[in-house]
Amino acid sequence: MERFLYILNIALEAVFANKVRSMLTALGIIFGVAAVIAMLAIGTGAKQEILNQIKLVGVNNIIISPKNIKSKTSNKDDNSTSKNVKDKYSPGLTLKDAESIKKIIPGVKLVSPEVIYKTFIINNGVRKQENLIGITPDFFNIFNLSLEKGLMFSQTELKHGKAVCIIGSSIKSRFFPKQNPVGEYIKCGNIWLKVIGVLNNRNVSQKSAKNLGISNYNNSIFAPIQTLLLRFKDRSVINSNSVNGGGNVYISNGFSSVSFSNDDEAASSNNQIDKIVVQVKESDFLAPTTEVLHEMLKRRHYDVDDVEIIVPELLLKQEQKTKDIFNVVLGAIASISLIVGGIGIMNIMLASVLERIKEIGVRMAVGATKKDISLQFIIEATLISLTGGIIGIILGFVLAKIITQTTGILTIISPMSIIISFGVSASIGIIFGYMPAKKAAEQDPVTSLRYE
């Protein structure tokens, strides 16, 4: 042990005696480690974003939404197909579709139909256009949403379409900034809804909302789906007003219903609901259930293919796979810097051996063995490599921070990436320091003492 400490001390003296050269030698390792850490941070950040998105859309979910047939036909060849599709009658996406899915298809755990209207919300002199969404309690279970305060909808409120709602956290902040909203009323379009609960805040980026087709829960008001169909608007009901495109109020099921003068697409749509989210019990059921849903809905809609079925989890996993391949390529490119850095260490150490032949001869003449000489040069190379590794890790942290601030890309530095980088830098010092160390140990003491 004493002998090793003595050799270590000699190696340290040699490194610090040539500080500038040692630092220049370590540059390849510094930038290589920094690049690897930054790339791994980008990869880990991308993986976390995917996991966050999966949480937003729920696990094992299938999303069914109406297909805009008109947008699919853009050239003359498609005009005949479009006409044939339009000539066929389809009731569109309805609550009965959701009920049939839950009743008939095995492996289905939860079914959540949704109807979404954009309308003006008014309270305490504040007026803003937000989403008013009709749902069932399964919605909250599917998307793992919880209440900050208040209660969920009761079966009576659901069945009889009571005028109640649950609001998002941003709605609470905007319309009830200084009071507890539970028990208060808020005006949505031409109807008043009693607030019975407030959702916990959940961050949803605009990118995620757009890519995954989900609403910003914080800026939405949720009511029982029967409440909106009875009191607000049921697009499946046909009357003179809806046919002529005029008027905003009509009578449906004994309740006053309101349509939107600024929402032409909703007004012309015969889809009673805007979306059905189906959650299956196991991931293995996703693909077969999707096929069954497609055939079932096509049959229910009289052979009109007017719905789009998306499996967000499979899309996200495919996206993750693509990003993983991209990150492996980036990591491999960054790792080349480490190899270049190792070659740089080897070259400088070989030059150092030539410069210190006389020193090697003196040490061997006074009793140093070949093993001692070899160990000294390996320690020197390892010290340079480790120092470069430590500086590279610090630079990697800085690079990751800069990437996040300048590009908005999420970067997460994991402890494993630090351990890997540190281990690789140490290994490079030993591997690329071996050849110079071997060359130094093979010097003839007599020839070395005579070397000028």
Summary of the structure (lengths in Angstrom):
residues: 452
radius of gyration: 34.3
end to end distance: 33.9
largest distance: 112.6
contacts: 1498
relative contact order: 0.19
helix: 60%
strand: 17%
